[in-house]
Amino acid sequence: MIAKPDHVFDRDREWLSLSDFVLDERPEVTLGVVSGRRRQGKSYLLRALAQATGGFFFEAVQATEAEALRMFGNALAEYVGSPAAFSFASWDNALGYLLGLGADQPIAAIIDEFPYLVDASPSLPSLLRREIDSRGPSQHGQSRVRLLLCGSAMSVMGRLLAGSAPLRGRAGLEMVLQPFPFREAAAFWGAANPSLAVPLHSIVGGTPAYRRQFTRDDAPSSAEDFDDWVQRAVLNPDRPLLREARYLLVEEADIREPALYHSVLAAVAEGNARWGGIAGYIGRKAADIAHPLNVLEDCGLISKESDALRSGRSHYRITEPLITFYESIMRPRWGDLEQGLSQQVWDDSKQKFKSNVVGPHFEAICREFARTHGGDVFGSPRGQVGAGTVTDPSGGEIEVDVAVLAPAEPGQRPVILSLGEAKWGTVMGMRHLARLRRAQSLLEVKGFDTSRAVLACYSGKGFDAELRAAAEQGSVLLVGLDMLYSA
């Protein structure tokens, strides 16, 4: 394995995969694709890889084909030590030269922001496929170039290897760089106190650039400093985080009508997670929102998640916390924020922040905890982890925030490992346990095996004495902030 530089935080699994890809000794060109939402540190990670291996790194910009070729030629000439810049007549020539390197040993060749090049030269993926095929094992090309294509335009990168795309079947690595998980994000921001880590994560998530570049390493020093930090670093009209959520939409190539997409996101942020609710919120017919929902999903800004307890039902969730914060807190008061009234806006919005932003986000953190660490907690392999709903014949629905199911087995009843309720700002008591017990009994009638189900209460504020006594008797599992964030 190539030694990971000290300045690269976490990313151990990704670095191992990249090292394995680059050090592949086979005498043929190998293609890898690295994608992910913007600001996740893709360029930072790949630059570090190029420096650690002596590889070639080229970052494309928005340019015409001729200018892009000229920039590529200059970068390649500098890399090989040529006293004069290379003047390539076409991408055929440029790719032929690049992939002709690496005859003696593996060489990492990284092209960052690849969608910019494709935008100017749509035939580039086809040309690249031809060059790769000409240096495959049957052609005796004797090139060990490890070509990595990187980009943030998720819709474009997702199509590179899909369906009948030219590069389909040519990639030996397909990596999607994700935000830091909630525990790693807390460590990255230096938020040792979980009471600070949760609300902080509900704004900036696990996106590394929001600390390094966007706030210039200005992190809240304590839970008491959080309110001041929001005003000075997030709602400040002179800081880039204020407008970042808007740019995340504008930068996606497939988004042509930002106002409609913001309305869809606002609907989800306000708790309208299902198709009909979203359509009703924005005043459109249900059929009219199919396209924006699909585009937002392709861009990685929302995800469609199945109801864990009710087949054929699903809901939408915003994947970027900053967008939820923007749609709930910033966008309704945008004029005031541009006038510098951050303190007034924040004072007016604190309660909405707790209920509309931190509350749902805390539920998502609890599901991530169950998905990642549930094997240790529940003692069985996990299958599906998600939110679910149970219809109660006595009226209404019971929402289960954290449902954990065992892996499905053909011909067997679905086995529920845990049913959980999550409350960020509430001291939980016996009424929460009673609701879980009611859901358990209803699911048993509906054909689920609940005999092994662990009833769990997740709370950011703690548990009353009666519920703690029930936990001591083994009736319920209590998951507080310390358990969520303990290594």
Steps between C-alpha positions, in 0.01 A plus 500: 500500500613854423551692824216745556623857567441632849299795372227273359238456773331158522423352152696185591272268304504724193878539515543124519280451191684769306837355599394154389380643168816700428742222599336243272792343310308365202643627166183671380329833537245500783216749541356627826218747568479713814190709559309657785313813593693824499724603790564143620877518443533298177757732346683529832522122531607440140761776508646332805501170311678654202761657726553179695549291185663750264192487280350743250221730615299727271206710612274599214316832485206626300654570161468437129644179360802681354585675825448185705736308270759776534477494880522122502805508274674754723434293812615177337818661365583632846441155649738319264757778518472623143663842441216592263125467534323224309267611223241228446280526192224294656406301806598189303861616507487621859349179638734289291801671653362486857408132487829415333680581825562245770682235300727398790288561810149610601435873466199684641350738242222710654261723306294707739175678406464265205139618427642836386697322227199292398287813479743650246580169327200261518688228308773481765364188680486314166855602412615395844336160465680441172837593650442278804393206283806539280720455807313206650649157571412366153678789329827470692498875561749467787375812677438511874324836512239508777259760364269661755214722381350722767204737509232655717218521247331187626256472211787509247731269694217256561443466126865423417466132589125455465295307244647524151753773587834465316697432818254242631692193621843664476540621858693307763412751773178692559518706818242743633659717767246549777490764776661404829273285722362682804768379745786585265340836423494583870869418528577704186329806648644443846149465646570266792168581667213309329258776603698723265583236240136422409377857424831575329466192278140597421637812325834404345470121494821317422620729221866581568522819292249673724757514775825547310402748227151631574546595866881529502520247785258700711328226700274548803714466810218362715126440511467849650684648201272329246247784464774758448673272250183459292468878479863571417579203274174383340251789495765766441448660154877534466564126539460253211289250695204737475474447122647151470167317493392708202821425313463127559192510278632741238817293449305191394481480122153342481325763713341753266232653723653568844181652644305177451779291651527729802126466552527121490786507750310742722204260501721214616672721759158592642418134558314417179697188428257319269404563139151635562611726784779651290265567208240658728757722672630651175160517332572262215343178379671185621607413145676836466754430772629169363777663298637734771496217753691273262755772421555584867546131573751461214690801633523339843313782674204287605453128551192284462472263793257211533273472802663224704168367630259562215574367152433719200535822697795736499603847606760758396779637714743785431854361515685830545426649845596852389216494245247407769632784715482740206146408399369507859689793650675712237272510198186630678704792643745555214444876474572548871815290479636701208444812711720354774219421746643162592440534874133593452443215254669247726312615811174459309598162353648304790184305576442418134863391475452253784174355368547510120875458470666339803208270587478319164879505467540336840269221380726452195807483726329233711427296187863536392606380845273193472624430148869535585516371856179300528681166483672577830182640658237251380724195468381394155587583140295794372306506179293810437520800731259788451195687617163330483132549562244269661129550441309492827138383463408714799592806295798657328848366444790422727828632364802287582812712466752215505387160373765229472418182309702181467611394150200364311474125454279351226181349632553633851324776688689832512692515828512828688813548710409838645234769504616840614372850566734800491442835672758779494349754737281281724569308818353163406266306723268202518256639244769465234560139602124435493483624141780265399327209672181582314689505168662166590165332567346637179795382291475152647138486380610624157733204455833624635707297745551738792604242759862626496419868461691735728297809584733800501463861606752748354513837673705816492361615836496181704242272661277530803538281808216264410643427155848448646353248744335317208838490325660342806238226480585439135176639356661770288840606366589861575733665248623839614752734346794333672416164341442658159841665499710247692763330288 
